[in-house]
Amino acid sequence: MTEFDLFFLYYIAPVVTVAAIVWSYLYKKRLDREYAEEEIYLKKVGLERKRVNLTFDNTTIKIPSRTLFNFGHYQNTITSKDKPNLLIFKWNVPNDHPFDPIAPTRVFSFKSKQQGKTFPFPSFILRPEGHTLDKVMTDIDYEEYPEFSNKFFLTAQGGEDNHKRVRALFNNPDLHDYLINNPMNIESNGKQMFYFWYKQTFPVETLPETINKLEKLHDKFFDL
């Protein structure tokens, strides 16, 4: 070994290692403190969070667009005492850019308040246009509503009957106006509806307002 190699091995490397350990410890302490502060607020507004990682869970939470190429993992589920049909969680979606491997996204999921329906919603994926393949893939368009069709990519999951249900559900100019002014991702697996804004997590202080806004949207246009 050269003198520089020995100097690096016995002096620089230990200092770098200790600094990394200290930084990691302080960073974890800061996250724990912020997490605890958030817990106080969540309990105050009737929400409860579980610090759990649901990496391989595809039963309790099943988002249609979650594929092998867009798998990600779920964590930190939040439930509401007053809204048993609500589930909030963070979806850490892999990103295409190698230096930005995770895109944390807060997802708001609602089940139907209607009783007795096995699949109360049609299955679909709706997202703002923007993906490279959206322009060449076949989706549901409405000739009479070109602005909505140009701004959103809408696909039905499943057979012809489900396709008809999706087309009928979104054949609604009032819903179009709402989404054009409030663009978001909406997906359904038939049993659950998922509302989210890609790469947005929202501070916990904004959750009550966002929940109220999405619940009104859900009840008015989807949970029929």
N, C-alpha and C positions, 0 to 999 in steps of 0.2 A: 504493500500500500504506500501511496505517496503521503507526504506530510499533510497535504490538504485533506486527503481521505481520512486520515486518522483524526485530524482536527474536527472534521464534519461528524465522524462517528462518535467521538467522545464528548463534544461540546455542543455543536449545532443541533444534531438530531435529538438529543434529550430535551433541549430547550423547546424545540418545535413540538415535540410530543407532549410535553407538559402544558404548553400553551394551548394546544388543540383540546386536551382534556379539560382544562379550565374553561375554555370558551364553550365547549359542549355542555359542561355543568351549568354555567351561568345562563346559557340559552335555554336549557331545560327548566331552570328555576324561573326564568321570565315567563315561559309558556305556561308553567304550572300556576303562576300568580295570575296571569291573564285569564286562564281557564277558571280559576276559583272565583275571580271577580265576575266572570260571565255567569257562573252557576248561581250566584246571588241574584242577579237580574232575572235569569230564566225562571227561578222558583217564584220570584215576585210576580211574574206575569202568568203563572200557571203552566209553565213548560218544564219538562224534565229531560235531561240529556244522559245518555249512557255512553261512556268512553269505551267504545268497543269497535274492533275492526272486523268487517264482514267481507273479507276478501273473496271467499268462494261462495257467498250466499247468492243464489240466483232463484230462490223460491219465495222468500219473504218479500224481496225486492227484485222485480224482473222488468228492466227497462228494455223495450224492443230494440233500440239501437245499440245496446251493449253486445258487441261481437268480439271475436278473438282479436280483431285488429283495434278494438276500441273498448277493451275490457275494463281496466281500472279496478278500483276497489271502493267499497262503501265504508263509512265510519261515522261515529258520533251521532247516533240516531237521537232525535228529539221527538217527544210525544206531548200531547196536550191533555190536561185533565178534563177540559170542557169539550174537546173535539176528538172523540175516539176514532173518527175516520181519517184523522190527519197523521201523517208521518213525515218528518223532515230528516234529511241526512245529507252528508257530504259525499259527493262522488268524485274521487280523484281520477280523472280521465287522462290516459297517456296522451302526450302531445306529439305531433309529427316532428317538431324541431328538437334535435338531439340535446340542445343546451337548455331546453325548457320541458323536462320530461313529464311534468304533472300539471294538469289544469284543474285545480280545485273548483268544484261547482256545487252550490247549495241547491238541493232538489226538494220540492214540496209535493208530496203525494197525498191524494185524496181517494178514499174508497167511496162507494155510493152510499147515500143515506137511505136509498130505497131498499126495502126488504124483499126477499124472495127471488131476486134476479141473479142467476149464476154468472152471467156476463152482461152486466148492465151497460157497458160501453162498447162501441166498436173498437177494433184494434187498429192503431194508426201511428204514424210518425209525422209530425209537423215541425218544420224549422224554417227560420229565415233563409232565403236563398243566399248562397255564398260559397258552398262547397264546390270544388272544381268540377266534380262529376254531376252536379245538379242539373247543369244545362243539357247534358246528353242522356240522362236517365229519364224514364217515363214516370210522370206523376199525374195526379188528378188536377186538371185545369177546368176553369169555368170561363167559357167564352164571354158570357155576359158580365163577368167581374174580372177584367184583365189586370187591374191593379193588384188585387189580392193574389191572383195566379202568378204574376210576375215577381212578387215579393216573397212568396212562400213556396217551399217544397213540401208537398203533401203526398204520402203514400199510404195505401191500405195494406194491412197484413192479413193473409189468409185468402179464403175463396171469394167467389163472386158475391155471395150474400153479404159478407162483411164489407166488400168494396162498395156495394150499394148503400149500406148503412153509413159509411164514412162520407160518401158523396152527399147524401141527404143531410147529414149532420152539419157539414160545412157549407151547404147551400143556403147561407144566411148572411145577408148584407150587414146586419147589425153586428154579427160576430166578426165579419171582415173589417168593419170600421174600427172595432175595438183592437184587433190584432195589428192593423196597420199603424195605429197610434201607440200601441204597446207591444212591439214585437218581442216574441219569446219562443222557446221550444216547448211544445206540448206533445206528450206521447201517452199511449194507452195500451195496456196488455189485455184489455177486456174486463179486468177486475179492478185495476188501479189506474188512476190518471197521474201523470208526472208533469209538473210545471217547473221550468228552470230557465235561467239565462246563462249560457255557456261561459265558463271562466269567472262567474260572479258568485261570491259566497255570502255577502251581506253581513254587516255587523249584527250581533244578537239584538241590539237595541231597536233595529228596524224590523225584526221578525213579526211582532204583533200587527203592524200596519200592512206588511206584505201578506201575511196570512189572511187578514180581513179582505184585502183586495182580491186575492186568488180564490177565496171561498165564494165571494160574490160571483166571480167569473164562472167558477165551477158549477154553482147551483143554477145560474141563469141559462147557461148554454150547453152544459154537458150532463149534469145529473138530472135528467128529465124523467 
